[in-house]
Amino acid sequence: MQQPYQLNDIELKQYQQLLCLLREKNSEDDNSAFFLPVLQSLIQSFTGMAAATFSNVYTPEKQLSRPAQISHQFKKLLLRHVRTIKGPSAYAGMLNVSESYLNEVLKKTTGFPVSYWITQEVMLEAKRLLYYSGLNVKEIAHALGYDDHTYFSRLFKKAACITPLEFRDKHHK
């Protein structure tokens, strides 16, 4: 988990060719009627190839270590409960491990503690909502489980180095 995958020579050549083609198409004139559909198709091809490579590596037959299993289960729980649960101890309880052990496991397998992953996931969801929704910052804070929207704004600024409104303005030009 979180370890690089070594491509074989054939895979490496295929990825290089596709990425080269993607770079070439991206540098062409974007006024062409099919510019975006072609780019999207190439990106979709790359994503499909990466998913296929990953699925070949990550199979149930290749048993994960206990720390890797816990990390994987934590990330699944985090995705499911990010809007309602922010405390590391709650996730440790759901995994039937101590908070200190969960922290140790995540640091060992990913390099970061539980609180880092919770903050990252909350900020990612906040950025999604700022970019794709018309909700104001107070509504987004409440949607993410924060009763105090000013606390949420401070947390966002600390993590993203800009305020939520600056983020929205910057990405909605």
C-alpha positions in Angstrom: 0.0 0.0 0.0 1.4 3.4 -1.0 4.4 1.7 -2.6 5.4 2.4 -6.2 4.7 -0.3 -8.8 7.5 -1.3 -11.1 6.2 -1.4 -14.7 7.6 -4.0 -17.0 9.2 -2.8 -20.3 6.0 -3.3 -22.3 3.8 -1.5 -19.8 6.4 1.3 -19.6 6.5 1.8 -23.4 2.7 1.8 -23.6 2.3 4.4 -20.9 5.1 6.5 -22.4 3.5 6.4 -25.9 0.1 7.4 -24.5 1.4 10.2 -22.3 3.5 11.5 -25.3 0.4 11.5 -27.5 -1.6 13.2 -24.7 1.1 15.9 -24.4 1.1 16.5 -28.2 -2.7 16.7 -28.4 -2.8 19.1 -25.4 -0.3 21.5 -27.1 -2.3 21.6 -30.3 -4.9 24.3 -31.1 -7.7 24.1 -28.6 -10.2 25.7 -31.1 -10.6 22.4 -32.9 -14.1 21.0 -32.6 -12.9 17.7 -31.2 -10.1 19.0 -29.0 -11.7 18.3 -25.6 -13.3 14.9 -26.6 -9.9 13.7 -27.9 -8.2 14.8 -24.7 -10.9 13.3 -22.5 -10.6 10.0 -24.4 -6.8 9.9 -24.0 -7.1 10.6 -20.3 -9.8 7.9 -20.0 -7.5 5.5 -21.8 -4.7 6.3 -19.4 -7.0 5.9 -16.4 -8.2 2.6 -17.7 -4.7 1.3 -18.2 -3.7 2.4 -14.7 -6.8 0.8 -13.2 -6.0 -2.5 -15.1 -2.4 -2.4 -13.9 -3.6 -1.8 -10.3 -6.2 -4.5 -10.4 -3.5 -7.0 -11.5 -1.3 -6.0 -8.6 -3.9 -5.6 -5.9 -5.7 -9.0 -5.9 -7.1 -10.8 -2.9 -4.7 -13.6 -3.4 -1.8 -11.3 -2.5 -2.6 -11.0 1.2 -2.0 -7.6 2.7 -0.1 -7.3 6.0 -2.2 -6.5 9.1 -1.1 -2.9 9.1 -1.9 -2.5 5.4 -5.3 -4.1 6.0 -6.0 -1.6 8.8 -4.9 1.3 6.7 -7.1 0.2 3.8 -10.1 -0.3 6.1 -9.5 3.1 7.8 -9.5 4.9 4.4 -12.7 3.2 3.4 -14.3 4.2 6.7 -13.0 7.8 6.3 -14.5 8.1 2.9 -17.9 6.9 4.2 -17.9 9.0 7.4 -15.9 12.1 6.6 -18.9 14.4 6.9 -19.9 13.1 10.4 -16.9 11.7 12.2 -13.7 13.8 12.7 -12.1 12.1 15.7 -9.3 9.6 15.4 -10.5 7.7 18.4 -13.9 7.1 16.7 -12.2 5.5 13.7 -9.9 3.4 16.0 -13.0 2.2 17.8 -14.7 1.2 14.5 -11.6 -0.8 13.6 -11.3 -2.3 17.1 -7.8 -1.0 17.7 -6.4 1.6 20.0 -6.0 5.2 18.7 -2.2 5.0 19.2 -2.0 1.7 17.3 -4.0 3.2 14.4 -1.7 6.2 14.3 1.4 3.9 14.4 0.0 1.8 11.6 -0.9 4.7 9.4 2.5 6.4 9.9 4.2 3.1 9.0 2.2 2.4 5.9 1.5 5.9 4.6 4.0 8.2 6.4 1.2 10.3 7.9 -1.0 10.1 11.1 -4.7 9.7 11.3 -5.4 13.4 11.8 -3.6 14.2 8.6 -5.8 11.9 6.6 -9.0 13.2 8.2 -8.0 16.8 7.5 -7.0 15.9 3.9 -10.3 14.2 3.2 -12.4 17.0 4.8 -10.5 19.6 2.7 -10.9 17.6 -0.5 -14.6 17.4 0.1 -14.8 21.1 1.0 -12.9 22.0 -2.2 -15.3 19.8 -4.2 -18.3 21.6 -2.7 -16.7 25.0 -3.2 -16.0 24.3 -6.8 -19.1 22.3 -7.9 -21.9 23.6 -5.7 -23.5 27.0 -5.1 -23.5 26.5 -1.3 -22.0 29.3 0.7 -19.2 28.7 3.2 -21.6 28.4 6.2 -23.7 25.8 4.4 -20.5 23.9 3.4 -19.2 23.9 6.9 -22.6 22.5 8.2 -22.7 19.9 5.4 -19.2 18.7 6.5 -20.3 18.5 10.2 -18.9 21.8 11.5 -21.4 23.8 13.6 -19.0 26.8 13.7 -18.3 28.0 10.2 -15.6 30.4 11.4 -13.7 27.5 12.8 -14.1 25.6 9.5 -12.8 28.7 7.6 -9.7 28.9 9.8 -9.1 25.1 9.4 -9.5 25.5 5.6 -7.1 28.4 5.5 -4.5 26.6 7.5 -4.7 23.5 5.3 -5.1 25.2 1.9 -3.2 28.5 2.6 -6.2 30.5 1.3 -9.7 31.1 2.5 -12.7 29.2 1.2 -13.9 32.2 -0.7 -10.5 32.9 -2.2 -10.4 29.3 -3.3 -13.8 29.6 -5.0 -12.8 32.9 -6.7 -9.5 31.5 -7.9 -11.0 28.4 -9.5 -14.1 30.1 -10.9 -12.5 32.6 -13.3 
